[in-house]
């Protein structure tokens, strides 16, 4: 036996003697020894059930029928075969089909007056119109065009009696009344233009006032003014349906 020797008069405890008697060949049970006076408690089934995880078994009788299971499967198969497969309609959200609001310069642009007065709300739906929308708009334009032609055909005409009266008044003015100042001026200008055209063109020295026409109306501007003044009678003309009361 290897190791230090026991002191003289050493006596082992009683449990040590019991262990030596129970062991084989004088060897005890391996591992730590139990404390003195320890008594093991009997195990209960409730503690064992606490460790079980999962659904509890059914308490009543299980009602299971193989025939009923076959009927349910047959019903599901029949519904699957007879069901009409309707394709799922894919719809896009509004932010994908509509343009965002038209933003201005957000305060970064120069503050000036508008150079042209355009429409406030421009139609920008051409960017998001579907083929059905384009067809509908084309049909509406065609209907509006036909409606406009019908309204144009229904324009009131001047009665024949008013035309006869207007012709008599015109003959009376030509025979009894003197010419207007406007007509006299027009005739005079035509005669001057004819004389100027008949006069031969001669070479002359450069004249600043005559050639450059500084701050003066040219001949084209004069003709435009005369033409506009001749159209004054159209602004005070009779109505389209009646010429006389």
MARMI-542752 format. One record per residue (C-alpha): chain; x, y negated, z negated; residue in three letters; residue number from 1. Coordinates in nm, 3 decimals. Example, Ala and Ser with C-alpha at 12.3 -4.5 7.8 and 13.67 -1.06 7.14 Angstrom:
BEGIN
(A (1.230 0.450 -0.780) ala 1);
(A (1.367 0.106 -0.714) ser 2);
This chain:
BEGIN
(A (0.000 0.000 0.000) unk 1);
(A (0.148 -0.326 0.108) unk 2);
(A (0.101 -0.654 -0.076) unk 3);
(A (0.154 -0.793 -0.423) unk 4);
(A (0.088 -0.571 -0.723) unk 5);
(A (-0.203 -0.634 -0.957) unk 6);
(A (-0.128 -0.774 -1.298) unk 7);
(A (-0.139 -0.530 -1.588) unk 8);
(A (-0.483 -0.495 -1.753) unk 9);
(A (-0.674 -0.615 -1.437) unk 10);
(A (-1.023 -0.467 -1.409) unk 11);
(A (-1.237 -0.482 -1.098) unk 12);
(A (-1.599 -0.594 -1.100) unk 13);
(A (-1.884 -0.346 -1.095) unk 14);
(A (-1.996 -0.431 -0.739) unk 15);
(A (-1.646 -0.375 -0.619) unk 16);
(A (-1.663 -0.022 -0.755) unk 17);
(A (-1.999 0.036 -0.585) unk 18);
(A (-1.862 -0.083 -0.255) unk 19);
(A (-1.566 0.145 -0.290) unk 20);
(A (-1.791 0.442 -0.361) unk 21);
(A (-2.025 0.371 -0.065) unk 22);
(A (-1.743 0.311 0.184) unk 23);
(A (-1.577 0.585 0.377) unk 24);
(A (-1.218 0.658 0.293) unk 25);
(A (-1.224 0.376 0.040) unk 26);
(A (-1.299 0.109 0.305) unk 27);
(A (-1.591 -0.136 0.252) unk 28);
(A (-1.836 -0.287 0.502) unk 29);
(A (-1.658 -0.547 0.718) unk 30);
(A (-1.775 -0.906 0.683) unk 31);
(A (-1.853 -1.137 0.391) unk 32);
(A (-2.008 -0.982 0.084) unk 33);
(A (-2.362 -1.068 -0.024) unk 34);
(A (-2.402 -1.287 -0.331) unk 35);
(A (-2.473 -1.108 -0.657) unk 36);
(A (-2.847 -1.056 -0.728) unk 37);
(A (-2.955 -1.107 -0.364) unk 38);
(A (-3.281 -0.931 -0.271) unk 39);
(A (-3.397 -0.916 0.091) unk 40);
(A (-3.758 -1.028 0.152) unk 41);
(A (-3.988 -0.810 0.363) unk 42);
(A (-4.047 -0.949 0.713) unk 43);
(A (-4.400 -1.044 0.825) unk 44);
(A (-4.562 -1.024 1.170) unk 45);
(A (-4.667 -1.392 1.162) unk 46);
(A (-4.308 -1.509 1.168) unk 47);
(A (-4.240 -1.286 1.465) unk 48);
(A (-4.538 -1.435 1.654) unk 49);
(A (-4.398 -1.786 1.617) unk 50);
(A (-4.115 -1.703 1.853) unk 51);
(A (-4.351 -1.581 2.128) unk 52);
(A (-4.399 -1.839 2.410) unk 53);
(A (-4.677 -1.817 2.669) unk 54);
(A (-5.056 -1.806 2.709) unk 55);
(A (-5.262 -1.612 2.462) unk 56);
(A (-5.432 -1.297 2.586) unk 57);
(A (-5.805 -1.308 2.650) unk 58);
(A (-6.015 -1.231 2.346) unk 59);
(A (-6.330 -1.117 2.530) unk 60);
(A (-6.374 -0.850 2.796) unk 61);
(A (-6.220 -0.934 3.133) unk 62);
(A (-6.485 -0.951 3.406) unk 63);
(A (-6.303 -0.865 3.726) unk 64);
(A (-6.464 -0.723 4.036) unk 65);
(A (-6.273 -0.610 4.341) unk 66);
(A (-6.582 -0.655 4.560) unk 67);
(A (-6.624 -1.016 4.448) unk 68);
(A (-6.258 -1.085 4.522) unk 69);
(A (-6.302 -0.948 4.876) unk 70);
(A (-6.611 -1.166 4.928) unk 71);
(A (-6.426 -1.480 4.820) unk 72);
(A (-6.137 -1.405 5.055) unk 73);
(A (-6.374 -1.339 5.345) unk 74);
(A (-6.559 -1.666 5.277) unk 75);
(A (-6.235 -1.866 5.275) unk 76);
(A (-6.122 -1.704 5.601) unk 77);
(A (-6.458 -1.778 5.766) unk 78);
(A (-6.444 -2.144 5.662) unk 79);
(A (-6.091 -2.170 5.797) unk 80);
(A (-6.189 -2.025 6.136) unk 81);
(A (-6.515 -2.214 6.181) unk 82);
(A (-6.385 -2.549 6.063) unk 83);
(A (-6.339 -2.809 6.336) unk 84);
(A (-5.988 -2.944 6.326) unk 85);
(A (-6.043 -3.320 6.341) unk 86);
(A (-5.720 -3.503 6.417) unk 87);
(A (-5.612 -3.739 6.147) unk 88);
(A (-5.650 -4.099 6.256) unk 89);
(A (-5.334 -4.293 6.186) unk 90);
(A (-5.401 -4.655 6.099) unk 91);
(A (-5.140 -4.921 6.043) unk 92);
(A (-5.154 -5.180 5.773) unk 93);
(A (-5.238 -5.540 5.854) unk 94);
(A (-4.883 -5.663 5.804) unk 95);
(A (-4.776 -5.429 6.084) unk 96);
(A (-5.043 -5.543 6.333) unk 97);
(A (-5.070 -5.917 6.263) unk 98);
(A (-4.816 -6.193 6.304) unk 99);
(A (-4.701 -6.378 5.994) unk 100);
(A (-4.819 -6.738 5.948) unk 101);
(A (-4.631 -6.984 6.164) unk 102);
(A (-4.388 -7.163 5.936) unk 103);
(A (-4.257 -7.507 6.007) unk 104);
(A (-3.906 -7.631 5.937) unk 105);
(A (-3.979 -7.605 5.562) unk 106);
(A (-3.858 -7.957 5.498) unk 107);
(A (-3.525 -7.915 5.680) unk 108);
(A (-3.618 -8.086 6.005) unk 109);
(A (-3.612 -8.455 6.084) unk 110);
(A (-3.931 -8.637 5.992) unk 111);
(A (-4.056 -8.790 6.314) unk 112);
(A (-4.388 -8.845 6.484) unk 113);
(A (-4.522 -8.581 6.719) unk 114);
(A (-4.429 -8.650 7.079) unk 115);
(A (-4.731 -8.467 7.217) unk 116);
(A (-5.067 -8.384 7.071) unk 117);
(A (-5.103 -8.011 7.119) unk 118);
(A (-5.363 -7.777 6.975) unk 119);
(A (-5.327 -7.721 6.604) unk 120);
(A (-5.412 -7.351 6.608) unk 121);
(A (-5.248 -7.170 6.896) unk 122);
(A (-5.375 -6.830 6.999) unk 123);
(A (-5.089 -6.591 6.923) unk 124);
(A (-5.297 -6.276 6.934) unk 125);
(A (-5.141 -6.178 7.267) unk 126);
(A (-4.849 -6.031 7.072) unk 127);
(A (-5.069 -5.796 6.867) unk 128);
(A (-5.361 -5.721 7.101) unk 129);
(A (-5.436 -5.356 7.164) unk 130);
(A (-5.549 -5.233 7.508) unk 131);
(A (-5.909 -5.237 7.382) unk 132);
(A (-5.873 -5.602 7.272) unk 133);
(A (-5.729 -5.701 7.611) unk 134);
(A (-6.016 -5.529 7.793) unk 135);
(A (-6.272 -5.701 7.569) unk 136);
(A (-6.115 -6.046 7.624) unk 137);
(A (-6.102 -5.992 8.001) unk 138);
(A (-6.470 -5.897 7.999) unk 139);
(A (-6.557 -6.207 7.793) unk 140);
(A (-6.362 -6.431 8.033) unk 141);
(A (-6.544 -6.278 8.331) unk 142);
(A (-6.882 -6.330 8.165) unk 143);
(A (-6.792 -6.690 8.078) unk 144);
(A (-6.685 -6.755 8.439) unk 145);
(A (-7.013 -6.619 8.572) unk 146);
(A (-7.203 -6.830 8.321) unk 147);
(A (-7.010 -7.140 8.431) unk 148);
(A (-7.090 -7.072 8.797) unk 149);
(A (-7.458 -7.035 8.710) unk 150);
(A (-7.452 -7.367 8.524) unk 151);
(A (-7.274 -7.530 8.817) unk 152);
(A (-7.546 -7.411 9.053) unk 153);
(A (-7.808 -7.561 8.826) unk 154);
(A (-7.666 -7.916 8.851) unk 155);
(A (-7.953 -8.162 8.904) unk 156);
(A (-7.975 -8.308 9.256) unk 157);
(A (-8.073 -8.661 9.345) unk 158);
(A (-8.429 -8.674 9.479) unk 159);
(A (-8.478 -8.748 9.848) unk 160);
(A (-8.687 -9.054 9.762) unk 161);
(A (-8.398 -9.212 9.569) unk 162);
(A (-8.165 -9.155 9.864) unk 163);
(A (-8.405 -9.337 10.096) unk 164);
(A (-8.431 -9.630 9.854) unk 165);
(A (-8.050 -9.648 9.822) unk 166);
(A (-8.011 -9.656 10.199) unk 167);
(A (-8.262 -9.942 10.230) unk 168);
(A (-8.089 -10.139 9.952) unk 169);
(A (-7.752 -10.093 10.123) unk 170);
(A (-7.889 -10.221 10.458) unk 171);
(A (-8.048 -10.519 10.285) unk 172);
(A (-7.721 -10.612 10.111) unk 173);
(A (-7.526 -10.591 10.436) unk 174);
(A (-7.771 -10.812 10.623) unk 175);
(A (-7.889 -11.062 10.359) unk 176);
(A (-7.616 -11.085 10.097) unk 177);
(A (-7.261 -11.214 10.140) unk 178);
(A (-6.958 -10.993 10.107) unk 179);
(A (-6.806 -10.943 9.763) unk 180);
(A (-6.478 -11.101 9.665) unk 181);
(A (-6.319 -10.761 9.640) unk 182);
(A (-6.405 -10.666 9.996) unk 183);
(A (-6.281 -11.004 10.122) unk 184);
(A (-5.952 -10.959 9.940) unk 185);
(A (-5.912 -10.608 10.078) unk 186);
(A (-5.965 -10.727 10.435) unk 187);
(A (-5.717 -11.009 10.384) unk 188);
(A (-5.451 -10.772 10.252) unk 189);
(A (-5.504 -10.535 10.544) unk 190);
(A (-5.455 -10.820 10.792) unk 191);
(A (-5.134 -10.929 10.617) unk 192);
(A (-5.000 -10.577 10.619) unk 193);
(A (-5.077 -10.546 10.990) unk 194);
(A (-4.900 -10.874 11.069) unk 195);
(A (-4.600 -10.770 10.862) unk 196);
(A (-4.578 -10.439 11.046) unk 197);
(A (-4.595 -10.607 11.386) unk 198);
(A (-4.322 -10.859 11.298) unk 199);
(A (-3.976 -10.745 11.422) unk 200);
(A (-3.723 -10.657 11.152) unk 201);
(A (-3.414 -10.880 11.146) unk 202);
(A (-3.087 -10.848 10.961) unk 203);
(A (-3.047 -11.102 10.684) unk 204);
(A (-2.795 -11.170 10.410) unk 205);
(A (-2.825 -11.018 10.065) unk 206);
(A (-3.073 -11.198 9.839) unk 207);
(A (-3.070 -11.092 9.472) unk 208);
(A (-3.424 -11.199 9.390) unk 209);
(A (-3.569 -11.054 9.706) unk 210);
(A (-3.375 -10.729 9.724) unk 211);
(A (-3.349 -10.629 9.359) unk 212);
(A (-3.699 -10.743 9.263) unk 213);
(A (-3.590 -10.807 8.904) unk 214);
(A (-3.880 -10.794 8.658) unk 215);
(A (-4.136 -10.788 8.936) unk 216);
(A (-4.397 -10.548 9.060) unk 217);
(A (-4.300 -10.363 9.372) unk 218);
(A (-4.538 -10.297 9.656) unk 219);
(A (-4.629 -9.949 9.532) unk 220);
(A (-4.734 -10.084 9.193) unk 221);
(A (-4.947 -10.350 9.360) unk 222);
(A (-5.120 -10.090 9.573) unk 223);
(A (-5.192 -9.877 9.268) unk 224);
(A (-5.345 -10.172 9.083) unk 225);
(A (-5.562 -10.258 9.381) unk 226);
(A (-5.677 -9.900 9.414) unk 227);
(A (-5.773 -9.883 9.048) unk 228);
(A (-5.964 -10.208 9.072) unk 229);
(A (-6.161 -10.070 9.366) unk 230);
(A (-6.271 -9.776 9.154) unk 231);
(A (-6.439 -9.995 8.895) unk 232);
(A (-6.777 -9.946 9.061) unk 233);
(A (-6.762 -9.573 8.987) unk 234);
(A (-6.752 -9.641 8.615) unk 235);
(A (-7.082 -9.825 8.624) unk 236);
(A (-7.262 -9.602 8.873) unk 237);
(A (-7.605 -9.447 8.842) unk 238);
(A (-7.679 -9.111 8.683) unk 239);
(A (-7.663 -8.786 8.874) unk 240);
(A (-8.032 -8.703 8.865) unk 241);
(A (-8.200 -9.046 8.906) unk 242);
(A (-8.078 -9.358 9.088) unk 243);
(A (-8.375 -9.589 9.020) unk 244);
(A (-8.631 -9.618 8.742) unk 245);
